[in-house]
Amino acid sequence: MSDSLSTPDAPKPATGGEWSSHHPGVSVRHTRAKGEPRFPDGPKADPAGSHFERRIRSFQPRRSRVTAGQADALQRLWPKWGFDIDGRRTLVLPELFGNDNPVVLEIGFGMGEATAQMAAADPDTNILAVDVHTPGQGNLLNLADRGGMTNIRVGNGDAIILLREMLTPDSLDGLRVFFPDPWPKKRHHKRRLIQPEFLTLAASRLRPGALVHCATDWEPYAEQMLEVLTAHPDFENTQPDGGFAPRPGFRPLTRFEGQGLDKGHVVNDLLFRRVEHNEPSSTSA
């Protein structure tokens, strides 16, 4: 299964827990008062609250155990590099990143290793990384800090609300969705992220020519992704044969992916481009 944004059934955290100084990498909890925020200056458990309709979501929030290093990164770096997706403001991306470099949205980054590698390899591209996994958020912030990468911002919450409420048209230069939850049961297919409605929303925020890059190790989902993307009028396949793409060199091989390949899983990449529609010219009678 995926280690990305929408992986369900992760271990539930124990109740309580306030972080203090202890050995790096060791998960330690201390009692906190009932109702006290887990990270007072960090990501909120439900940033959008009840301000928006309760729709079928393609992810399940995961509040699994946080290590000391991840907790430290959340406390120190969240006010600087993190933000909650509350849907109540419009993000001005040049202000968020402090420059006018192109911005790629990554939905679901797991523990953030691949995101950090891509950010380090391409420092002139900003990465807007969204997830709901608290340990992953802390881990990515820690990796960015240790690697001196200032081109990463971490969003906590629902990527749909981010796209619909907080980003302006043509503000993104790319979209990455690596190993989203496949929701393998037929009755759960409606929860899959890559659907026509999602692509229409994403297209409205992507500049013409922006690259949409998806990857999955679940072959039935890969086939559905290919079918839905091929049928959508706002996207075209970068592959001349209209099929899957070989893994591009800029997408790192993650630990999770390597484990899947060792088990014989097939990983498929899809690379589609946002097309520009030419408006018909008006003619006078």
ABEGO torsion letter per residue (X at the ends): XBABAABBGBBBBBBEEBBBBBBBGBBBBBBBBBGBBABAABBBABAAEAABBBBBBABBBBBBBBBAAAAAAAAAAAAAABBBBAGABBBBAAAAAGBABBBBBBBGAEAGAAAAAAAAABAABBBBBBBABAAAAAAAAAAAAAAGBAABBBBBEBAAAAAAAABBBGABABBBBBGBBAGABAAAAAABABBAAAAAAAAAABBBGBBBBBBBABAAAAAAAAAAAAABAABBBABAAGBBBBBBAABBBBAAAAAAAAAGBBBBBBBBBBBBBBBBBBBBX
